[in-house]
Amino acid sequence: MSPSVQLRSTERSRSLRARLALLLVLGLLPVWCFTLFLIWRSASAARAELEQDSRDVARLIASVTDRQLAATRASLRVLASSEMLVRGDFAAFHRQAKQISQLDGTNFVVTDRTGQQLVNTRVAYGTALPRRLSVESSRRALNGDVSVSNVFTGALTGEPRVTLDVPVKIDGEVRYVISAAMDLPTWAKVFEDGRLPSNWSAALFDGNGITIARSRDNARAAGEPGRTDLVQRLRQNPSGLFPNVNRDGVPVLNAIQKSSLSDWVVVVGVPDALIDAPRVQALYLSGLIFALLLVLSTGITIWSGRRITRPLATLRDGAAALGEGREPPLPTPGVREIDEVGMRMRDAARLIQQHGAERDAATVALRALNETLEARVAERSAELERSQERRRIAERALAESQKLEAIGQMTGGIAHDFNNLLTVLIGNLDLIERGASDPARVHRSARLALGAAERGRRLVAQLLAFSRRQMLQPELLSANLLIREFEPLLQRAVGETVTVTVTTAPDMLPCRVDPTQLEAALLNLAINARDAMPDGGRLRIETAMAKIDQPRNLPDGVFDAGTYVRITVRDDGTGMTPEVAARVFEPFFTTKAMGAGTGLGLSQVYGFVRQSGGAVELETSPGHGTTVHLYLPAEAGDVRDDAAEAPLADGPDGGVILVVEDDAAVRETVVDTLRARGLTVRTASDAAEALAMLGAGVEVDLLFTDVVMPGGMDGVRLAEHAVAMRPGLRVLLTTGYMRDGDPRGWPLLKKPYRPNELIAALESLLQR
């Protein structure tokens, strides 16, 4: 081969390789650019998502803060309506507020219009209290507004704190301000409830830029002012996003959200390193991809050049052999048939590679699925258990809320009835005082006053029963009498748009049921009827005797034949479809909106009636209202009449009674009653004084003690200690309600009681 031919061949070979490399680079460059665009776009989306997450977290923490403020405000409104504040009984109010304070750790303070503290649950009642420091929220409360304060220094503790202030109105005038004083460290919990990520920071500021709580180093930051630039930004616009440097000197992106119930502001800080991380990673990734593509293109160029130059070398050698007269070797390229075979083989190889890649990808995916299947099943099972637990908790809370709603609806009516009773008592006692010289007039006024007191006792018993503060037992009662006495409460519960009509049949036999549960059943049916009549209507309650000749099969047992007292509750509401009526007595089944009902009302009615030996029948159709029949077993016997006046007992022949009562007026009344019957009486105002008297050897035949008393020891524990000191000592307990409903076997006389009831109880014990 001549040198010129060899030179031209070398130049041609180099030119071919360069062009091939350029072609590969031009082909890979768009792919790299498109990949860079996708990565950058994904990084930008990740940054935007992170910014949105910061806003969402700020809103969530602000919502948690508002929810806690709303709960505290609700508690204060309940306390503000306390009858104890109205009559100025601050000692009793202090005990009530102290019980609530011990539940949630909130300190309650009552101040008058001059700022003088009257009650402070942080200290014992009677401790000298300072004048409250001037707080803007307190001044707003004196104007009748509910307000939340900024951070201030407590007058009693000298520590920074915040308050929620509610006005106490009496006769339309603001007399006092009741405040919930909350220490700043308690607010750090809002960050946990707000699901703040561990590498983020957050702070809660008041309207003056003072730190209420901080997710990091809260003990040092609480009560300190925020950075000047941050405070200025909060005052200009307490919302949105803005870059900043936090207290630790770390550049952050702040998300701001203002509380809807106060001037407080939530600030969430996301480090700039987290914000910029997606774009930095995108740059690194795009550079890595470019380098890989460059290396790949270089390798492909070298490999392709060799694949092309080798066949050309073979042709060159063949041409040289032909020129020398030798049989040239069979060239692999350059021949059409061989090229076609090569192309077909290459196509076949590509198909094999493609199928192999798909097979490998499917194998990898199947292996990954098998590896994660068990973990995902376990995770879903755990999530299902957590969901069911949350539902059970919500159902219990909703069941309790239904009872509280019913009590709330009757509160106005109870207050009205008690005011009427007090009017009768005050008026007749005044007449007794004025007409002491006229025995007939005094006797008539005394009977009217006693009648009013008996009505008050029945109202209190009904309230205690609904709040589950007294023990409930079935008793023989007249359904007619119970419904007539309960009718005013039912009317209060259903409201003015619903007319309640009661029709009772004469000559009704009594029935033995729990009166409180029967009242609760009637109340549940009345509330369901009210909800079925949103525009108002008529609610009819009727009684009658019913005779069942043949036993009837029910889903949960048999409805026996016999004589029953039938109570019918009928409304003009929307009625129910057969599908709804078939499930209406199932627990937790409800057609009301979420949060509007528990689905337990009618199931409780059904369970009570069946446990009492009766049955429930339902008649309903869409557009024709609903009728519910309650069948309660009738029983012959005499119904106990609590209002009947029993003759005054002469009392036991003698004995020494130790009366333990913290209320001076009640103690004096009991002492006068017992001494009037010729009994010897010793008195003590609390458990400690009573135990001291027993320890000193004072003669005592019977211990008569109140259950609820101050000093850390109640009447039940006093009785246990007294009997341990004096075996054989007789004990009689008395109370208006039992906290746990268990007198632990001691005889119990419920307040209020009449003198003859007290004397009869004492005589029964002293004669044992």
Buried (B, 14 or more C-beta within 10 A) or exposed (E): EEEEEEEEBEEEBEEBBEEBBEEBBEEBEEEBEEBBEEBBEBBEEBBEEBBEBBBBBBBBBBBBBBEBBEEBBEBBBEBBBBEBBBEEBBEBBBBBBBEBBEEEEBBBBBBBEEBEBBBBBBBEBEEEBEEBEEBBBBBBBBEEEBBBBBBBEBBBEEEBBBBBBBBBBEEEEBBBBBBBBBBBBBBBEBBEBBEBBEEBBBBBBBBBBBBBBBBBEBEEBBBEBBEEEBBEBBEEEBEEBBEBBBBEEEBBBBBBBBBEBBBBBBBBBBBBEBBBBBBEBBEEBBEEBBEEBEEEBEEBBEEBBEEBBEBBBBBBEBEEEEEEEEEBEEBBBEEEEBEEEBEEEEEEEEEEEEEEEEEEEEEEEEEEEEEEEEEEEEEEEEEEEEEEEEEEEEBEEBBEBBBEEBBEBBEEBBEEBBEEBEEBBEBBBEBBEEBEEEEEBBEBBBEBBBBBBBBBBEBBBBBBBBEEBBBBEBEBBBBBBBBBBBBBBBBBBBEEEBEBEBEBEEEBBBBBBBBBBBBBBBBBBBBBBBBBBEEEBBBBBBBBBBEBEEEEEEEEEEBBEBBBBBBBBBBBBBBBEEEBBEEBBEBEBBBEEEEEBBBBBBBBBBBBBBEBBBBBBBBBEEEEBBBBBBBBBBBEEEBEEEEEEEEBBEBBEEBEBBBBBBEEEBBEBBBEBBEEBEBBBBBBBBBBEBBEBBEEEEEBBBBBBBBBBBEEBBBBBBBBBBBEEBEEBBBBBBBBBBEEEEBEEBBBBBEBBBBBBBBBBBBEBBEE
